[in-house]
Amino acid sequence: MKTSRCPATTMITRALQSRTTIFRDRSTTPQRSLAHWTTSRSPRFELRGGTRYTYDRKRFDVTSAYNQTFAATSATVTGHNVSGDLSATYTVVPNVNLYARVATGFRAPSFGVPSATTNIQVAQAETNTSEEVGVKSFLLDRRIRLDADIYYYDVRHQQLTAVGGTDNATRLLNAAKTIGDGAEINFEADLTQHLTFAVAASYNFTRDRGSDAFGGCLPRLYCHQSAERGGQRRNQWESAAAGAEVHG
């Protein structure tokens, strides 16, 4: 007796034959050490600091892959870093504080899933440094709150995911350097016992120095912009919001 295959089954079979299905296993062995301290040099001045040591060991294994073979089926990476923060607060008058903070951070290396055109991908560790100066205040018997700050950050080897190209693949990569700075302001006022008015505004300016994996620029969408701006891609945002709240 002759049997015929269902058309739907045939379509599913062909789809599976043309697709790479990967089963993987990831394991992470983290270690952390943290120290923190606070000191008051005077009734108006407070200094805080902390340090952190991070060690990460990660392993990626392709346990099985349908319709695909890879040059390497496992990879191991390690990363370690000492980061910290230092902040100072100065009380100008009661309920008005000036503050400043400098901090560093760390993100351990990451893995990218292999595809038909790429093996196991590894992005190196990411580090950042940030600086912030601002004021926090309560005025008119705490009926008004006014906060403002300016900030700057610098990210080295930022981990990014790029999707596209002729094979429409997902690639894990590192941007060589990302820089950002901006300012924020927030204002709240209790106009009456039952009505609060608030307004906030911010400005943010970022630029990157390209990618280690794409020859000095990010994927093709941004290469033209990078060439025009001296090897940098720039983004700029301004935002503002206002609102009122009625409460019982």
Contacts in CASP RR format, 6 or more apart in sequence:
PFRMAT RR
TARGET T0000
AUTHOR 0000-0000-0000
METHOD contacts of the structure
MODEL  1
MKTSRCPATTMITRALQSRTTIFRDRSTTPQRSLAHWTTSRSPRFELRGG
TRYTYDRKRFDVTSAYNQTFAATSATVTGHNVSGDLSATYTVVPNVNLYA
RVATGFRAPSFGVPSATTNIQVAQAETNTSEEVGVKSFLLDRRIRLDADI
YYYDVRHQQLTAVGGTDNATRLLNAAKTIGDGAEINFEADLTQHLTFAVA
ASYNFTRDRGSDAFGGCLPRLYCHQSAERGGQRRNQWESAAAGAEVHG
16 66 0 8 1.000
16 67 0 8 1.000
17 67 0 8 1.000
18 67 0 8 1.000
19 66 0 8 1.000
19 67 0 8 1.000
20 65 0 8 1.000
20 66 0 8 1.000
20 67 0 8 1.000
20 68 0 8 1.000
20 115 0 8 1.000
20 116 0 8 1.000
21 65 0 8 1.000
21 66 0 8 1.000
21 67 0 8 1.000
22 62 0 8 1.000
22 64 0 8 1.000
22 65 0 8 1.000
22 66 0 8 1.000
22 68 0 8 1.000
22 113 0 8 1.000
22 114 0 8 1.000
23 62 0 8 1.000
23 63 0 8 1.000
23 64 0 8 1.000
23 65 0 8 1.000
24 60 0 8 1.000
24 61 0 8 1.000
24 62 0 8 1.000
24 63 0 8 1.000
24 113 0 8 1.000
25 60 0 8 1.000
25 61 0 8 1.000
25 63 0 8 1.000
26 58 0 8 1.000
26 59 0 8 1.000
26 60 0 8 1.000
26 61 0 8 1.000
26 111 0 8 1.000
27 58 0 8 1.000
27 59 0 8 1.000
28 56 0 8 1.000
28 57 0 8 1.000
28 58 0 8 1.000
28 59 0 8 1.000
29 56 0 8 1.000
29 57 0 8 1.000
29 58 0 8 1.000
30 54 0 8 1.000
30 55 0 8 1.000
30 56 0 8 1.000
30 57 0 8 1.000
30 108 0 8 1.000
31 53 0 8 1.000
31 54 0 8 1.000
31 55 0 8 1.000
31 56 0 8 1.000
32 52 0 8 1.000
32 53 0 8 1.000
32 54 0 8 1.000
32 55 0 8 1.000
33 52 0 8 1.000
33 53 0 8 1.000
34 50 0 8 1.000
34 51 0 8 1.000
34 52 0 8 1.000
34 53 0 8 1.000
35 50 0 8 1.000
35 51 0 8 1.000
35 52 0 8 1.000
36 48 0 8 1.000
36 49 0 8 1.000
36 50 0 8 1.000
37 48 0 8 1.000
37 49 0 8 1.000
37 50 0 8 1.000
38 46 0 8 1.000
38 47 0 8 1.000
38 48 0 8 1.000
38 49 0 8 1.000
39 46 0 8 1.000
39 47 0 8 1.000
39 48 0 8 1.000
40 46 0 8 1.000
40 47 0 8 1.000
41 47 0 8 1.000
43 91 0 8 1.000
44 90 0 8 1.000
44 91 0 8 1.000
44 92 0 8 1.000
45 88 0 8 1.000
45 89 0 8 1.000
45 90 0 8 1.000
45 91 0 8 1.000
46 88 0 8 1.000
46 89 0 8 1.000
47 86 0 8 1.000
47 87 0 8 1.000
47 88 0 8 1.000
48 85 0 8 1.000
48 86 0 8 1.000
48 87 0 8 1.000
48 88 0 8 1.000
48 89 0 8 1.000
49 84 0 8 1.000
49 85 0 8 1.000
49 86 0 8 1.000
49 87 0 8 1.000
50 84 0 8 1.000
50 85 0 8 1.000
50 86 0 8 1.000
51 82 0 8 1.000
51 83 0 8 1.000
51 84 0 8 1.000
52 82 0 8 1.000
52 83 0 8 1.000
52 84 0 8 1.000
53 80 0 8 1.000
53 81 0 8 1.000
53 82 0 8 1.000
54 79 0 8 1.000
54 80 0 8 1.000
54 81 0 8 1.000
54 82 0 8 1.000
54 83 0 8 1.000
54 106 0 8 1.000
54 108 0 8 1.000
55 78 0 8 1.000
55 79 0 8 1.000
55 80 0 8 1.000
56 78 0 8 1.000
56 79 0 8 1.000
56 80 0 8 1.000
56 108 0 8 1.000
56 109 0 8 1.000
57 76 0 8 1.000
57 77 0 8 1.000
57 78 0 8 1.000
57 79 0 8 1.000
58 76 0 8 1.000
58 77 0 8 1.000
58 78 0 8 1.000
58 108 0 8 1.000
58 109 0 8 1.000
58 110 0 8 1.000
58 111 0 8 1.000
59 74 0 8 1.000
59 75 0 8 1.000
59 76 0 8 1.000
60 74 0 8 1.000
60 75 0 8 1.000
60 76 0 8 1.000
60 111 0 8 1.000
60 112 0 8 1.000
60 120 0 8 1.000
61 73 0 8 1.000
61 74 0 8 1.000
62 70 0 8 1.000
62 73 0 8 1.000
62 74 0 8 1.000
62 114 0 8 1.000
62 120 0 8 1.000
65 114 0 8 1.000
68 114 0 8 1.000
68 116 0 8 1.000
70 114 0 8 1.000
70 119 0 8 1.000
70 120 0 8 1.000
71 119 0 8 1.000
72 119 0 8 1.000
72 120 0 8 1.000
73 120 0 8 1.000
74 120 0 8 1.000
75 111 0 8 1.000
75 120 0 8 1.000
75 122 0 8 1.000
77 109 0 8 1.000
77 111 0 8 1.000
77 122 0 8 1.000
78 109 0 8 1.000
79 108 0 8 1.000
79 109 0 8 1.000
79 125 0 8 1.000
81 105 0 8 1.000
81 106 0 8 1.000
81 125 0 8 1.000
81 127 0 8 1.000
83 103 0 8 1.000
83 104 0 8 1.000
83 105 0 8 1.000
83 106 0 8 1.000
83 127 0 8 1.000
84 103 0 8 1.000
84 104 0 8 1.000
84 105 0 8 1.000
85 101 0 8 1.000
85 102 0 8 1.000
85 103 0 8 1.000
85 104 0 8 1.000
86 101 0 8 1.000
86 102 0 8 1.000
86 103 0 8 1.000
87 99 0 8 1.000
87 100 0 8 1.000
87 101 0 8 1.000
87 102 0 8 1.000
87 103 0 8 1.000
88 99 0 8 1.000
88 100 0 8 1.000
88 101 0 8 1.000
89 97 0 8 1.000
89 98 0 8 1.000
89 99 0 8 1.000
90 97 0 8 1.000
90 98 0 8 1.000
90 99 0 8 1.000
91 97 0 8 1.000
92 98 0 8 1.000
95 137 0 8 1.000
95 138 0 8 1.000
95 139 0 8 1.000
95 142 0 8 1.000
96 135 0 8 1.000
96 136 0 8 1.000
96 137 0 8 1.000
96 138 0 8 1.000
96 139 0 8 1.000
97 135 0 8 1.000
97 136 0 8 1.000
97 137 0 8 1.000
98 133 0 8 1.000
98 134 0 8 1.000
98 135 0 8 1.000
99 132 0 8 1.000
99 133 0 8 1.000
99 134 0 8 1.000
99 135 0 8 1.000
99 136 0 8 1.000
100 131 0 8 1.000
100 132 0 8 1.000
100 133 0 8 1.000
100 134 0 8 1.000
101 130 0 8 1.000
101 131 0 8 1.000
101 132 0 8 1.000
101 133 0 8 1.000
102 129 0 8 1.000
102 130 0 8 1.000
102 131 0 8 1.000
102 132 0 8 1.000
103 129 0 8 1.000
103 130 0 8 1.000
104 127 0 8 1.000
104 128 0 8 1.000
104 129 0 8 1.000
104 130 0 8 1.000
105 127 0 8 1.000
105 128 0 8 1.000
105 129 0 8 1.000
106 125 0 8 1.000
106 126 0 8 1.000
106 127 0 8 1.000
106 128 0 8 1.000
107 125 0 8 1.000
107 126 0 8 1.000
107 127 0 8 1.000
107 159 0 8 1.000
108 125 0 8 1.000
109 122 0 8 1.000
109 123 0 8 1.000
109 124 0 8 1.000
109 125 0 8 1.000
110 122 0 8 1.000
110 123 0 8 1.000
110 159 0 8 1.000
110 172 0 8 1.000
111 120 0 8 1.000
111 121 0 8 1.000
111 122 0 8 1.000
111 123 0 8 1.000
111 172 0 8 1.000
112 120 0 8 1.000
112 121 0 8 1.000
112 122 0 8 1.000
112 123 0 8 1.000
112 170 0 8 1.000
112 172 0 8 1.000
113 120 0 8 1.000
113 121 0 8 1.000
113 170 0 8 1.000
114 120 0 8 1.000
114 121 0 8 1.000
115 167 0 8 1.000
115 169 0 8 1.000
115 170 0 8 1.000
116 167 0 8 1.000
116 169 0 8 1.000
117 167 0 8 1.000
117 169 0 8 1.000
118 169 0 8 1.000
118 171 0 8 1.000
121 171 0 8 1.000
121 172 0 8 1.000
122 172 0 8 1.000
123 157 0 8 1.000
123 159 0 8 1.000
123 160 0 8 1.000
123 172 0 8 1.000
123 173 0 8 1.000
123 174 0 8 1.000
124 157 0 8 1.000
124 174 0 8 1.000
125 157 0 8 1.000
126 155 0 8 1.000
126 156 0 8 1.000
126 157 0 8 1.000
126 158 0 8 1.000
126 159 0 8 1.000
126 174 0 8 1.000
127 155 0 8 1.000
127 156 0 8 1.000
127 157 0 8 1.000
128 153 0 8 1.000
128 154 0 8 1.000
128 155 0 8 1.000
128 156 0 8 1.000
129 153 0 8 1.000
129 154 0 8 1.000
130 151 0 8 1.000
130 152 0 8 1.000
130 153 0 8 1.000
130 154 0 8 1.000
131 151 0 8 1.000
131 152 0 8 1.000
131 153 0 8 1.000
132 149 0 8 1.000
132 150 0 8 1.000
132 151 0 8 1.000
132 152 0 8 1.000
133 149 0 8 1.000
133 150 0 8 1.000
133 151 0 8 1.000
134 147 0 8 1.000
134 148 0 8 1.000
134 149 0 8 1.000
134 150 0 8 1.000
135 146 0 8 1.000
135 147 0 8 1.000
135 148 0 8 1.000
135 149 0 8 1.000
136 147 0 8 1.000
137 145 0 8 1.000
137 146 0 8 1.000
137 147 0 8 1.000
138 144 0 8 1.000
138 145 0 8 1.000
139 145 0 8 1.000
139 146 0 8 1.000
143 189 0 8 1.000
143 190 0 8 1.000
144 187 0 8 1.000
144 188 0 8 1.000
144 189 0 8 1.000
144 190 0 8 1.000
145 186 0 8 1.000
145 187 0 8 1.000
145 188 0 8 1.000
145 189 0 8 1.000
146 185 0 8 1.000
146 186 0 8 1.000
146 187 0 8 1.000
146 188 0 8 1.000
147 184 0 8 1.000
147 185 0 8 1.000
147 186 0 8 1.000
148 183 0 8 1.000
148 184 0 8 1.000
148 185 0 8 1.000
148 186 0 8 1.000
149 183 0 8 1.000
149 184 0 8 1.000
150 181 0 8 1.000
150 182 0 8 1.000
150 183 0 8 1.000
151 181 0 8 1.000
151 182 0 8 1.000
151 183 0 8 1.000
151 184 0 8 1.000
152 179 0 8 1.000
152 180 0 8 1.000
152 181 0 8 1.000
152 182 0 8 1.000
153 179 0 8 1.000
153 180 0 8 1.000
153 181 0 8 1.000
154 177 0 8 1.000
154 178 0 8 1.000
154 179 0 8 1.000
154 180 0 8 1.000
155 175 0 8 1.000
155 177 0 8 1.000
155 178 0 8 1.000
155 179 0 8 1.000
156 176 0 8 1.000
156 177 0 8 1.000
157 174 0 8 1.000
157 175 0 8 1.000
157 176 0 8 1.000
157 177 0 8 1.000
157 212 0 8 1.000
158 174 0 8 1.000
158 175 0 8 1.000
158 177 0 8 1.000
158 178 0 8 1.000
158 208 0 8 1.000
159 172 0 8 1.000
159 173 0 8 1.000
159 174 0 8 1.000
160 172 0 8 1.000
160 173 0 8 1.000
160 174 0 8 1.000
160 175 0 8 1.000
160 211 0 8 1.000
160 218 0 8 1.000
161 170 0 8 1.000
161 171 0 8 1.000
161 172 0 8 1.000
161 173 0 8 1.000
162 170 0 8 1.000
162 171 0 8 1.000
162 173 0 8 1.000
162 211 0 8 1.000
162 214 0 8 1.000
162 218 0 8 1.000
162 219 0 8 1.000
163 169 0 8 1.000
163 170 0 8 1.000
163 171 0 8 1.000
164 170 0 8 1.000
164 219 0 8 1.000
165 219 0 8 1.000
165 220 0 8 1.000
171 213 0 8 1.000
173 211 0 8 1.000
173 212 0 8 1.000
173 213 0 8 1.000
173 214 0 8 1.000
174 211 0 8 1.000
174 212 0 8 1.000
174 213 0 8 1.000
175 208 0 8 1.000
175 209 0 8 1.000
175 210 0 8 1.000
175 211 0 8 1.000
175 212 0 8 1.000
175 218 0 8 1.000
176 208 0 8 1.000
176 209 0 8 1.000
176 210 0 8 1.000
176 211 0 8 1.000
176 212 0 8 1.000
176 216 0 8 1.000
177 208 0 8 1.000
177 209 0 8 1.000
177 210 0 8 1.000
178 206 0 8 1.000
178 207 0 8 1.000
178 208 0 8 1.000
178 209 0 8 1.000
179 206 0 8 1.000
179 207 0 8 1.000
179 208 0 8 1.000
179 209 0 8 1.000
180 204 0 8 1.000
180 205 0 8 1.000
180 206 0 8 1.000
180 207 0 8 1.000
181 204 0 8 1.000
181 205 0 8 1.000
182 202 0 8 1.000
182 203 0 8 1.000
182 204 0 8 1.000
182 205 0 8 1.000
183 202 0 8 1.000
183 203 0 8 1.000
184 200 0 8 1.000
184 201 0 8 1.000
184 202 0 8 1.000
184 203 0 8 1.000
185 200 0 8 1.000
185 201 0 8 1.000
185 202 0 8 1.000
186 198 0 8 1.000
186 199 0 8 1.000
186 200 0 8 1.000
187 198 0 8 1.000
187 199 0 8 1.000
187 200 0 8 1.000
188 196 0 8 1.000
188 197 0 8 1.000
188 198 0 8 1.000
189 196 0 8 1.000
189 197 0 8 1.000
189 198 0 8 1.000
190 196 0 8 1.000
191 197 0 8 1.000
194 246 0 8 1.000
194 247 0 8 1.000
194 248 0 8 1.000
195 244 0 8 1.000
195 245 0 8 1.000
195 246 0 8 1.000
195 247 0 8 1.000
196 244 0 8 1.000
196 245 0 8 1.000
196 247 0 8 1.000
197 242 0 8 1.000
197 243 0 8 1.000
197 244 0 8 1.000
198 242 0 8 1.000
198 243 0 8 1.000
198 244 0 8 1.000
198 245 0 8 1.000
199 240 0 8 1.000
199 241 0 8 1.000
199 242 0 8 1.000
199 243 0 8 1.000
200 240 0 8 1.000
200 241 0 8 1.000
200 242 0 8 1.000
201 238 0 8 1.000
201 239 0 8 1.000
201 240 0 8 1.000
201 241 0 8 1.000
202 237 0 8 1.000
202 238 0 8 1.000
202 239 0 8 1.000
202 240 0 8 1.000
203 237 0 8 1.000
203 238 0 8 1.000
204 236 0 8 1.000
204 237 0 8 1.000
204 238 0 8 1.000
205 234 0 8 1.000
205 235 0 8 1.000
205 236 0 8 1.000
205 237 0 8 1.000
206 234 0 8 1.000
206 235 0 8 1.000
206 236 0 8 1.000
207 229 0 8 1.000
207 232 0 8 1.000
207 233 0 8 1.000
207 234 0 8 1.000
207 235 0 8 1.000
208 218 0 8 1.000
208 232 0 8 1.000
208 233 0 8 1.000
209 216 0 8 1.000
209 231 0 8 1.000
209 232 0 8 1.000
210 216 0 8 1.000
210 217 0 8 1.000
210 218 0 8 1.000
210 226 0 8 1.000
210 231 0 8 1.000
210 232 0 8 1.000
210 233 0 8 1.000
211 217 0 8 1.000
211 218 0 8 1.000
211 219 0 8 1.000
214 223 0 8 1.000
216 226 0 8 1.000
216 231 0 8 1.000
217 223 0 8 1.000
217 226 0 8 1.000
217 227 0 8 1.000
217 231 0 8 1.000
217 233 0 8 1.000
218 226 0 8 1.000
218 233 0 8 1.000
222 233 0 8 1.000
225 233 0 8 1.000
225 234 0 8 1.000
226 232 0 8 1.000
226 233 0 8 1.000
END
